[in-house]
Amino acid sequence: MSGFRPVPDVLAHLAGRWRVERSVRDLAGGDEGHFTGVTVFGPLDGGGLLHEESGEFTWRGVTRPATRTLRFLPGRRPGTADVRFADGRPFHELELTSGRYVAGHPCAADFYRGEFTVTDDDRWRTVWLVGGPAKDLLLTTDYVREG
C-alpha cells in the first residue's frame, strides 16, 4: 500500500479553503523560513479554480505579509489540472489519480521539481526542490482543509 489517497478529479478535490504551513530551507546557506496562512481555491470564470494564498512569511527573523495567485485550469485529460501563474504563463500539470504526482518547471537557469501527495480527503502536501545557479531551496507545504 502506498499510503496515498487517489484523487479522481483534482479540481473537485482542491475546491475550498485550506490552512497552509510552509517551511523554506536554503540548502546552500542554511537559512530557514516559515509561511503560515490560508489558500482558497475558488471558482474561476470560464472553468477551473483561482488559487489565492495569503499569510505571513518569516525569513531571517523578519515577518512580512505574503500572497500568491495561481490558476488551476481543466487539464488535457479528465480529472487533471493545468496549473498556470496569475498572468497565464504555464507552471505545471497536476494529476493525482494515484495520490502522488511529480511535476517539473524550468525557471531561467533554475529547475523546480515538485512532488504532490494526498494522504486523505482533508490533507495534502507539496515538496518543491529548487536547484540551479540562483537558488538551492527546499519548500515543504502542508495543506489542511478548513470547515
C-alpha positions as CSV (number, residue, x, y, z in Angstrom):
1,M,0.0,0.0,0.0
2,S,1.3,3.4,-1.0
3,G,-0.2,5.5,1.8
4,F,-1.5,8.0,-0.8
5,R,-5.2,8.8,-1.4
6,P,-6.2,8.6,-5.0
7,V,-7.9,11.7,-6.3
8,P,-10.0,11.1,-9.5
9,D,-10.7,14.8,-10.0
10,V,-8.0,17.4,-8.9
11,L,-10.2,20.4,-9.3
12,A,-13.1,19.0,-7.3
13,H,-10.8,17.8,-4.6
14,L,-9.0,21.2,-4.2
15,A,-12.1,23.4,-4.2
16,G,-12.5,25.2,-0.9
17,R,-10.4,26.7,1.9
18,W,-7.1,25.2,3.2
19,R,-4.9,26.1,6.2
20,V,-1.3,26.3,5.0
21,E,2.1,25.8,6.8
22,R,5.2,26.0,4.7
23,S,8.9,25.6,5.7
24,V,11.6,27.1,3.4
25,R,15.2,26.0,3.7
26,D,18.1,27.5,1.9
27,L,20.2,24.3,1.4
28,A,23.3,26.3,0.4
29,G,23.2,29.0,3.1
30,G,21.4,27.2,5.9
31,D,18.7,29.9,6.4
32,E,15.2,28.7,7.3
33,G,11.9,30.5,6.9
34,H,8.2,29.8,7.6
35,F,4.9,30.7,5.9
36,T,1.6,30.4,7.7
37,G,-1.7,31.3,6.0
38,V,-4.7,30.3,4.0
39,T,-5.2,29.1,0.4
40,V,-8.6,29.5,-1.1
41,F,-9.5,27.6,-4.3
42,G,-12.5,29.4,-5.7
43,P,-14.4,29.2,-9.0
44,L,-12.7,30.8,-12.0
45,D,-14.7,32.4,-14.8
46,G,-14.6,30.0,-17.7
47,G,-13.9,26.9,-15.6
48,G,-11.2,25.9,-13.2
49,L,-10.1,27.3,-9.9
50,L,-8.4,30.5,-8.8
51,H,-5.8,29.7,-6.1
52,E,-5.3,32.7,-3.8
53,E,-2.8,32.3,-1.0
54,S,-2.3,34.8,1.8
55,G,-0.5,34.9,5.1
56,E,2.8,35.8,6.8
57,F,6.3,34.8,5.8
58,T,9.1,34.9,8.2
59,W,12.7,34.9,6.8
60,R,15.9,35.8,8.7
61,G,13.8,37.0,11.7
62,V,11.6,39.4,9.7
63,T,7.9,38.7,9.2
64,R,6.1,40.2,6.2
65,P,2.7,39.7,4.5
66,A,2.9,37.3,1.6
67,T,0.4,36.4,-1.2
68,R,0.4,34.2,-4.3
69,T,-2.1,33.6,-7.0
70,L,-2.3,30.7,-9.4
71,R,-4.9,29.5,-11.9
72,F,-5.8,25.8,-11.9
73,L,-7.5,25.2,-15.3
74,P,-9.0,21.9,-16.5
75,G,-6.2,19.7,-17.9
76,R,-5.9,17.8,-21.1
77,R,-7.3,14.7,-19.5
78,P,-10.4,14.5,-17.3
79,G,-9.7,15.0,-13.6
80,T,-6.3,16.7,-14.2
81,A,-5.3,20.4,-13.9
82,D,-3.2,22.7,-16.0
83,V,-1.6,25.0,-13.4
84,R,-0.7,28.5,-14.5
85,F,0.8,31.6,-13.0
86,A,-1.6,34.5,-12.4
87,D,-0.5,36.1,-15.7
88,G,-1.3,32.9,-17.7
89,R,2.2,31.5,-18.1
90,P,2.4,27.7,-17.8
91,F,3.6,26.3,-14.5
92,H,3.0,22.6,-14.5
93,E,0.4,19.9,-14.9
94,L,-1.3,18.1,-12.0
95,E,-2.8,14.6,-11.9
96,L,-3.4,12.8,-8.7
97,T,-5.2,9.6,-9.7
98,S,-2.6,7.6,-7.7
99,G,-2.5,10.2,-4.9
100,R,1.0,11.3,-5.9
101,Y,2.4,13.3,-8.8
102,V,5.8,14.7,-9.7
103,A,6.0,18.0,-11.7
104,G,8.8,19.9,-13.1
105,H,9.2,23.6,-14.1
106,P,12.3,25.3,-15.6
107,C,12.7,28.9,-14.4
108,A,15.5,30.7,-16.1
109,A,18.6,28.6,-15.2
110,D,17.0,27.0,-12.2
111,F,14.7,23.9,-12.1
112,Y,11.8,23.3,-9.8
113,R,10.8,19.7,-9.0
114,G,7.6,19.4,-7.1
115,E,6.1,16.3,-5.5
116,F,2.4,16.4,-4.6
117,T,1.0,13.8,-2.3
118,V,-2.5,13.3,-0.9
119,T,-2.9,11.5,2.4
120,D,-6.7,11.8,2.9
121,D,-9.6,13.9,1.9
122,D,-8.5,16.8,4.1
123,R,-4.7,16.7,3.9
124,W,-2.1,17.1,1.1
125,R,1.5,18.1,0.8
126,T,3.8,19.7,-1.8
127,V,7.6,19.4,-1.6
128,W,9.5,21.6,-4.1
129,L,13.2,21.2,-4.6
130,V,14.6,24.2,-6.4
131,G,18.1,24.0,-7.8
132,G,20.4,26.0,-10.1
133,P,22.8,28.8,-10.1
134,A,20.4,31.3,-8.4
135,K,18.6,29.0,-5.9
136,D,19.1,25.9,-3.8
137,L,15.9,25.6,-1.8
138,L,13.6,23.0,-0.2
139,L,10.0,24.2,0.3
140,T,7.6,21.8,2.1
141,T,3.9,22.9,2.3
142,D,1.2,21.1,4.3
143,Y,-2.5,21.8,3.5
144,V,-5.3,21.0,5.9
145,R,-8.9,21.6,4.8
146,E,-10.9,24.1,6.8
147,G,-14.6,23.8,7.5
